Amino acid sequence: MLSTTVIDSMDSVSAAKTNFKDFMSDNLALAASLHCLAGCMIGEMIGVTIGTHAGFAPHATVILASVLAFVSGYTASIIPLVR
């Protein structure tokens, strides 16, 4: 009876560790996604602001905003991964 109890408690400990790892990976994925979205938004707003104030053509403004959105979103999404 004692050996069964020890094995059952070991199984529950390993299950808890697995659930914790799953939770941490889900938490990391959520953090990286939110940082990516925030960085993309910031980059796009800066790109549109620069393009508008500099008097760029609409197509050039869209390209500038897209490039800045990609770069800032990618950079911001790396922050949670490096921690």
C-alpha positions as protocol buffer text, in pm:
chain_id: "A"
residue {
  index: 1
  type: MET
  ca { x: 0 y: 0 z: 0 }
}
residue {
  index: 2
  type: LEU
  ca { x: 283 y: 237 z: 87 }
}
residue {
  index: 3
  type: SER
  ca { x: 460 y: 184 z: -246 }
}
residue {
  index: 4
  type: THR
  ca { x: 141 y: 261 z: -437 }
}
residue {
  index: 5
  type: THR
  ca { x: 97 y: 585 z: -243 }
}
residue {
  index: 6
  type: VAL
  ca { x: 456 y: 690 z: -317 }
}
residue {
  index: 7
  type: ILE
  ca { x: 415 y: 614 z: -687 }
}
residue {
  index: 8
  type: ASP
  ca { x: 85 y: 801 z: -701 }
}
residue {
  index: 9
  type: SER
  ca { x: 238 y: 1106 z: -533 }
}
residue {
  index: 10
  type: MET
  ca { x: 535 y: 1095 z: -773 }
}
residue {
  index: 11
  type: ASP
  ca { x: 295 y: 1082 z: -1068 }
}
residue {
  index: 12
  type: SER
  ca { x: 108 y: 1383 z: -938 }
}
residue {
  index: 13
  type: VAL
  ca { x: 436 y: 1574 z: -891 }
}
residue {
  index: 14
  type: SER
  ca { x: 548 y: 1500 z: -1246 }
}
residue {
  index: 15
  type: ALA
  ca { x: 203 y: 1593 z: -1375 }
}
residue {
  index: 16
  type: ALA
  ca { x: 220 y: 1923 z: -1185 }
}
residue {
  index: 17
  type: LYS
  ca { x: 563 y: 1995 z: -1335 }
}
residue {
  index: 18
  type: THR
  ca { x: 432 y: 1920 z: -1684 }
}
residue {
  index: 19
  type: ASN
  ca { x: 130 y: 2143 z: -1632 }
}
residue {
  index: 20
  type: PHE
  ca { x: 355 y: 2421 z: -1502 }
}
residue {
  index: 21
  type: LYS
  ca { x: 582 y: 2393 z: -1807 }
}
residue {
  index: 22
  type: ASP
  ca { x: 278 y: 2406 z: -2036 }
}
residue {
  index: 23
  type: PHE
  ca { x: 150 y: 2710 z: -1848 }
}
residue {
  index: 24
  type: MET
  ca { x: 488 y: 2884 z: -1874 }
}
residue {
  index: 25
  type: SER
  ca { x: 515 y: 2816 z: -2248 }
}
residue {
  index: 26
  type: ASP
  ca { x: 161 y: 2943 z: -2302 }
}
residue {
  index: 27
  type: ASN
  ca { x: 239 y: 3248 z: -2091 }
}
residue {
  index: 28
  type: LEU
  ca { x: 558 y: 3310 z: -2291 }
}
residue {
  index: 29
  type: ALA
  ca { x: 371 y: 3279 z: -2621 }
}
residue {
  index: 30
  type: LEU
  ca { x: 106 y: 3523 z: -2503 }
}
residue {
  index: 31
  type: ALA
  ca { x: 367 y: 3773 z: -2383 }
}
residue {
  index: 32
  type: ALA
  ca { x: 561 y: 3753 z: -2710 }
}
residue {
  index: 33
  type: SER
  ca { x: 242 y: 3795 z: -2915 }
}
residue {
  index: 34
  type: LEU
  ca { x: 127 y: 4097 z: -2716 }
}
residue {
  index: 35
  type: HIS
  ca { x: 471 y: 4257 z: -2741 }
}
residue {
  index: 36
  type: CYS
  ca { x: 466 y: 4192 z: -3117 }
}
residue {
  index: 37
  type: LEU
  ca { x: 125 y: 4357 z: -3156 }
}
residue {
  index: 38
  type: ALA
  ca { x: 227 y: 4657 z: -2947 }
}
residue {
  index: 39
  type: GLY
  ca { x: 554 y: 4698 z: -3137 }
}
residue {
  index: 40
  type: CYS
  ca { x: 375 y: 4671 z: -3469 }
}
residue {
  index: 41
  type: MET
  ca { x: 125 y: 4936 z: -3366 }
}
residue {
  index: 42
  type: ILE
  ca { x: 399 y: 5173 z: -3247 }
}
residue {
  index: 43
  type: GLY
  ca { x: 605 y: 5123 z: -3563 }
}
residue {
  index: 44
  type: GLU
  ca { x: 310 y: 5180 z: -3791 }
}
residue {
  index: 45
  type: MET
  ca { x: 203 y: 5497 z: -3609 }
}
residue {
  index: 46
  type: ILE
  ca { x: 558 y: 5633 z: -3626 }
}
residue {
  index: 47
  type: GLY
  ca { x: 586 y: 5542 z: -3995 }
}
residue {
  index: 48
  type: VAL
  ca { x: 258 y: 5712 z: -4084 }
}
residue {
  index: 49
  type: THR
  ca { x: 352 y: 6019 z: -3879 }
}
residue {
  index: 50
  type: ILE
  ca { x: 694 y: 6049 z: -4043 }
}
residue {
  index: 51
  type: GLY
  ca { x: 554 y: 5989 z: -4391 }
}
residue {
  index: 52
  type: THR
  ca { x: 275 y: 6242 z: -4346 }
}
residue {
  index: 53
  type: HIS
  ca { x: 491 y: 6517 z: -4196 }
}
residue {
  index: 54
  type: ALA
  ca { x: 767 y: 6464 z: -4452 }
}
residue {
  index: 55
  type: GLY
  ca { x: 515 y: 6488 z: -4736 }
}
residue {
  index: 56
  type: PHE
  ca { x: 580 y: 6143 z: -4880 }
}
residue {
  index: 57
  type: ALA
  ca { x: 348 y: 6000 z: -5143 }
}
residue {
  index: 58
  type: PRO
  ca { x: 81 y: 5766 z: -5002 }
}
residue {
  index: 59
  type: HIS
  ca { x: 255 y: 5457 z: -5138 }
}
residue {
  index: 60
  type: ALA
  ca { x: 587 y: 5557 z: -4984 }
}
residue {
  index: 61
  type: THR
  ca { x: 415 y: 5627 z: -4651 }
}
residue {
  index: 62
  type: VAL
  ca { x: 257 y: 5280 z: -4653 }
}
residue {
  index: 63
  type: ILE
  ca { x: 591 y: 5117 z: -4731 }
}
residue {
  index: 64
  type: LEU
  ca { x: 767 y: 5315 z: -4457 }
}
residue {
  index: 65
  type: ALA
  ca { x: 495 y: 5234 z: -4206 }
}
residue {
  index: 66
  type: SER
  ca { x: 502 y: 4864 z: -4297 }
}
residue {
  index: 67
  type: VAL
  ca { x: 879 y: 4838 z: -4265 }
}
residue {
  index: 68
  type: LEU
  ca { x: 884 y: 5020 z: -3932 }
}
residue {
  index: 69
  type: ALA
  ca { x: 591 y: 4809 z: -3807 }
}
residue {
  index: 70
  type: PHE
  ca { x: 772 y: 4488 z: -3897 }
}
residue {
  index: 71
  type: VAL
  ca { x: 1103 y: 4592 z: -3744 }
}
residue {
  index: 72
  type: SER
  ca { x: 957 y: 4729 z: -3422 }
}
residue {
  index: 73
  type: GLY
  ca { x: 711 y: 4439 z: -3384 }
}
residue {
  index: 74
  type: TYR
  ca { x: 983 y: 4180 z: -3435 }
}
residue {
  index: 75
  type: THR
  ca { x: 1216 y: 4362 z: -3197 }
}
residue {
  index: 76
  type: ALA
  ca { x: 950 y: 4396 z: -2929 }
}
residue {
  index: 77
  type: SER
  ca { x: 850 y: 4029 z: -2958 }
}
residue {
  index: 78
  type: ILE
  ca { x: 1207 y: 3921 z: -2880 }
}
residue {
  index: 79
  type: ILE
  ca { x: 1202 y: 4096 z: -2539 }
}
residue {
  index: 80
  type: PRO
  ca { x: 1001 y: 3823 z: -2356 }
}
residue {
  index: 81
  type: LEU
  ca { x: 1203 y: 3549 z: -2524 }
}
residue {
  index: 82
  type: VAL
  ca { x: 1536 y: 3690 z: -2404 }
}
residue {
  index: 83
  type: ARG
  ca { x: 1424 y: 3716 z: -2039 }
}
